[in-house]
Amino acid sequence: MWAAIEKLGAERIGHGLRAYEDERLVSILREKRIPLEMCVTSNVRTGVCRSLEAHPIRRYFDEGLVVTVNSDDPTMFHTSITDEYILLASRFGFDSNELRRLAMNGVGASFMPERDKERLMLDFEREFENRLDG
């Protein structure tokens, strides 16, 4: 990850599962607000993470890192983005406001033009409000 950040100027990091092994790296990720694209189901199914309990997504989120939720390859891992959010709520204890933040992190970390990001964030906010009110 260091090489990706320092030599390539990475704007986001795919997975980043072992960042917690280096506190300095965690500090840089937090300070520079470099998003980590987390794919919980695929990380466990490929064996990169030995179990759901060992996955660092909750830790990273609680430590203030920019975490996004991703499904990796839905067909290969038999999951969807919806399944990933359900997993985060049921197994990791993410509440609706935290799930909202994760969704917004995903939009913010995308490479779409800023104008489109702003529009999509407004759409997401309206949808979240409608769901919470109804």
N, C-alpha and C positions, 0 to 999 in steps of 0.2 A: 504494500500500500504506500509505503514511503516513496518508492520510485515513481509510482503513478502520480502522487501528489507533487513531489519536488521536481521530477524531471519532465513529466508530461503535462503538469497542470490540470490534473483530473478535476472535473467539476462535480463528479459524483462517483461513488464506489459501489460496484456490484458485490453484494453479500457482506463483506467486511466482518465475517464471523469471529475472527481472532484479534480484532483490534484491541479488545479489552486486555490482551496480554502486554500491551505497551501503553502505560498511562500517558506518556508524552503524546503518542499518536491520538489517543482519545481526546486529549486537550486540543490538539490541532484540528481534529474533525469538528469539535464543538466550536472552537474559536472561528474557524473559517466557514462554518455552517455547510460542510460538505455532506450531502445526503448519502445515506447508506440504503441501498436497494435490498430490502430483506425479503426472502422467499422461504418462509418457515417450513412449509410442507416439503418442498423439494430438498431443502437442506437436511431434513431428517430422513427422507426416503433415499437419498444418495449416500447417507452415512457420514456426511460432512459434520453433522451434529448428531451425537449419539442418542439423543432423545429430545422430546419437546421441552422437558424441564431444563435441559442444558442449553437451549437456544437463548442467545443474549438479547433478543429484541426488546424485552421488557426492561432489562438493565440499561440498554442504550437509551431507550425512550426516557426512562426515569432520570438518567444522567444528563438529559438535555441535548442529546444528539439529534440531528435531523434524520428521522427514520421514515422510509416509505414501505408500503406493503405491495408485494408483487406475487404473481402466481407462477412465475418462471414459465414452464411449458405446460399449460393446462391439460393437454391430451396425455402427455407422458406421465405426469404426476397425479392425474385424476383429481384435479382441484380447479377452483376458479377464484377470482378475486373475492367474490362473495364468500366462498368457503373459507378463504384466508381471514377475512374480517370476523366471521363467526368463530373461527378457531381462536383468534386473539381475544375475543370477548369471553368465550367459554373456558379456555384453558390458561389464559394469561391475565384475565381480570381487567381488560381494557373496558372502560365505560364509554358511553355514547360521546361525551366530549373529547375523550382521548382518541376515539375512532375518527371523529371529525377532524381532529388535528392531523392524524395520520393521512387522511384523504387529502387535506390541504397541502401537506408536505409533498405528496405525490404530484399534485398539480404544480406546486412551486419548483419542484426538482426537474420537471419536464423541460425539454428543449424547444417547446413551442414558443412563438413570439409572446412577449410580455402582454400585449393587448389581448391575445387569446387566453392567456393564463388568467388575467383579471376577469374576463367574461365567464370563464369556466368556474372560477372561484365563486363568483356571484351566483351562478346557477347552482353550484353545490350548496352554498349557504341557504338559498331559498328552499332547496329540496330538504336539507336537514331541518330547517325550521318547520316546514310542512309536516314532516314525519314526527317531529317531537310534539307538535301541536295536535296532531290527529291521532 
